[in-house]
């Protein structure tokens, strides 16, 4: 079994060992539902890989990695309430399958559970891990608030959009890697290089997510294409289109995003047509490539074991080139 498959197995085994089926059932059934769905387990994988490349003891990283996965899923449960999203990973969301009240409370419980898992490690590591974890939790909330604020604005700068996705998405990837390096007792410079690797990889990852929302294969991505368009989300694609569009295209985009009652399929087609006319897919791919290159630069500077470093680089490349 290769190292990545081995870590995947370890994470899934640890998840299965957790007792999410508790009482009251109405509170815990949604948690069990979410945590048993599978998913990429990307963030805990990064934690274990970061520990491994500095020759750390994986046992120190196991529960902090699980904490990150539970925290990530908590954010999805609450995001789906705010977005009124009916589907995720091809299944009904907690908000849709139960209701928003249960989704809020189950999510809150997952948040608390994440902290319980985070401290199941070498006691000497706990202060640093909690510091990273708490800072990241606050930043993710800041990013979500900015995302909601942007929905009320007619236009957002690309700079502000990148700040929002850094907070909402990239900091958690950075934290996953930083915590992994901390559990291996890596030196301060190495820990920070891993964090910056994660931040830049996270931005590239979110830009890929933006692309997949419009251009992904629905059966693989687990969501209907164009969800961001229907929700009037000011993604990088939309903001770049507004920047490059002529007067007529700009007017059309502005009108479509101002009207939330228009037919969803028609709206998606009209917006996607403009994206295609402006080569937005290629424009976003270029920016993604730049952030990915920056992430690898930080990874190389981390002074990690060269053989194991190539494994993390290979895993990062899988994320960068993913189709779902």
N, C-alpha and C positions, 0 to 999 in steps of 0.2 A: 504493500500500500504506500503510495507516495505521501509526502509530508502534508500537502494540502488536504488530500482525502482523509488522512489520519486525523488532522485537526477538526475537519468537518464532522467526522465520526465522534470525536471526543465531545464537541459542543452539543451535537444532537443527543448523545447519550446522557450528558449532564442535564439537559433540558427535560428529557424523559424521566429522569430520577426525581425531578421536583414535583411536589404535590400541589398542583394548581386546582384540584377538585376538592374544595373545602366547603364549609358551611359559613354563611348562608349561600345556597346554590346560586341565587339570583345575582350575587356579587361576583362569585368565582367562576361560574360557567363561561361568561364572556372572556375572562382571562385565559382559561384553558383553551377556549376556542381560538383565540388569537395566537397563543404561544405554540399551538400544535399545528398551525397552518404550514409550517415550513418557511419558505423564503430563503434568501441568499445567505443569511447569517454572516454577511460581509463584515460587519463591525467587530464581532467577537473573533472572527478569523484574523483580522488585522492585529488585534490585541495579542493573540497567541503567536502569530508570526513575528511581531515586534519583539516579544520576549525571547523567542527562539533565536533570532539572528544575533542577539547579544549573549547567547549561550546561557540564558536564564533557566530557572526551574519552572517548567510549565505549570506545576501545581500552584505556584504563587499567582499565576495569571488567570486560572480557571474561573473563579467566582467573580473577579472584577470584569472578565469578558462577558459572563452571563449577565452581570449588572447592566452593562452597556446594551446588550440585546433586549433586556426587559424594558429599559428606559426608552430605547428607540421605538419599541412597539407601543409603549404608552403614548409617545408623541403622535404616532399614527392614529391611535384610537381617538385622541382629542382633535387632531387635524381633520379627521373625517366628519366630526360633529360640526366644526366650523365651516368646512367646505360643503356640508350636506351631501357627502359622497356616498352613493349607494353600494359601490363595489370596490374591492381591493383584492389583488392577487386572484382575481377571478371568482371571488366569493363575496357574499353580503358583508358589509361592514357591521361592527357592533352597533353603531348608531341606527342602522337600518333593520338589522335582525332583532334587536331589542328596542331600545329607545334612547334618547339623548341623556336622560337622567342616569340610567344604568351605565351608559358609556362614560359619563363623567366620573361616577363613583368607582367603577372598575379601573379606569385609567389612573385615578388618584391612588388606588391600592397598588397598582403596578409601579408607580413612582416610588412609593414607600418600600416596596419589595426590592427595587433596584439598589437602594441604599443598604438594605440588609445583606444583599449579596456582595456589594462593593467592599465591605469590611471583613469578608471571609478570606483573609490572606495573612501574610507575615505582619504582625502588629506594628513593626517598624515602618512599614510602607503605608499604613492607613492614613496618616495626616496628609501626605502628598497626594494620594489617590483621591481622598475626599475633596481636597482643594481643587484638583482638576475637574472632578465630577460636578461639584457645585457650581463652579465658574461656567462650565459647559451647559449645565441645565438652565442657568439664567440666560446665557447667550442664545440658546435655542428658542427660549420664550421671546426674547427681543426680536429674533429673526422672524418668528411667526407673527408678532405684532406688526412689524414692518410690512410683511406680506399682506396682511389684512388692510393696513393703511393704504397700500398701493392700489387696492381695488377701488378705493374712493377717489383716486387721483386720475385725471385724464391722461397724464403722461409722467413718466418717471425717468430719471437719467440712468444710463447704463451703469455708471459708477455706483449709484445708490442700489441698483438691482444686484450688482456683484457683492456689495456690502451685505445685503439681505440674505443672499444664498450662502455667503460665508458663515453668517450667524446661524441660519436655519438648518443648513446641511453640512457644510465643510468642517465646522468646529467639532462635530461629533466624530468624524473620521480622524481628525487630528488628535482628539482626546483618546480615541481607541488605541492609536499607535503610541501616544505618549505614555499612557498607563501601562501598555505592554512593555515599553522600554524601562519604565520605572520598576516594574516587577522583576526585571533582570538586573537591577542596580546599575544600569548604564550611566555613564558620566553625563553631566549637565548639558554639554554641547550636543552629544548624541541624542539626548532626550528632546532637545529643541529642534534638531534637524528632522527627527521623526515627526514632530508636530507639524512643522512646515511642509513636509512631504504630504502629510494627511490633508492639510488645508488646501493645497494646490490640487491634489488628486480629487478632493471633495468638490471643488469648484468645477473641475472638468466633468466629474460624475453628474453633477446637477445639470450642467449644460447638455450632457448626453440625455438626461431625463427629459429636459425640455424638448429636445429633438424627437425622442421616442414617443412623446405624447402626440405629436403630429404625424411622424413618419414611421412609428413602430408597428410591428405586427401584433394585432390585437390578441390573437390566441396565445402568443408568447408573453406579451407585456402584462396581461391580466387586467387591462383597463381598456375602455373604449377610446379610440383615437379622438383627439380634439377636445378632451375634457378641459384643458386649460383655456381653450378658445371660448367654449361655452360659458366658463366661469369668469370670463373677462380678465384672466390673469395676465399681468404685464410681464411675460417671460422675455428672455433675451431675444427670442425670435421676433416677437412683436415689437420690442423697442428698437431693434436693428432695422426692422422693416419701416418703422416710422421715420427713422433717420435717413434711410435711402429712398423712400417713396417719393414719387412726383405728387403734384397737387391733388390730382384725381384719386390716386391710390391712398393718399393720406386721408382725404375726406371720407372715402369708403371705410377704411379701417376705423377711423374715429366714430363714424356713425354706427358701425356694427358693434363696437365695444361699448357704446353708450346705450344700446338697446338690448336689454336682457330678455325681452319677451319674443325676440325673433326666432324663427324656426331653426332648431339646433343644426340639423344636417345642412341646410342652406348656408347658414353662417359659417360652419366649418369649411365648406367647399369654397366659399368666396374668399375667406381669409387665407386658406391654403393656396389658392390660385395666385394671390398677390405675393405670398412668400416665395412661390416657385418663380414668378416673374422676376423677382429681385435676387434670386439665387441665395436665399437666406440659409438654406441647409449648408451650403458651402461656406458661407460667412461664419456661421456658428462653429462649424467643424474646424476652421482655422484657429479660432480663439481657444477652443477645447484643446487643440494640439499644443498651443503655447503653454497653457496651464499644466498639461501633462508633462511637457518637457521640463518645466520648472520643478515639478514634483520629483522627477527622477534626479535632477541636479541636487536637491536636498538629500535624497536617499543616498546618493553616492558619497556625500560629505559626512555621512553618519558614522563612518569608520567601523561598520559592522562586518561580521564574517563574510568574505566575498562570495563563498559558495551559497550560503544561506541568503545573502542579499539578492542573488539572482532569482531565488524562489519567490521572494516578496515582489521583485520587479515583474516576474512572470504573472503573479496574481494581480498586480496593478494593471498589467496589460490586458488581462481578461476583462477587467472592469471597464477599461477604456474602449475596448472593441466590442462590448456586449451588444446584443440585439434586443434585449428585454430586461 
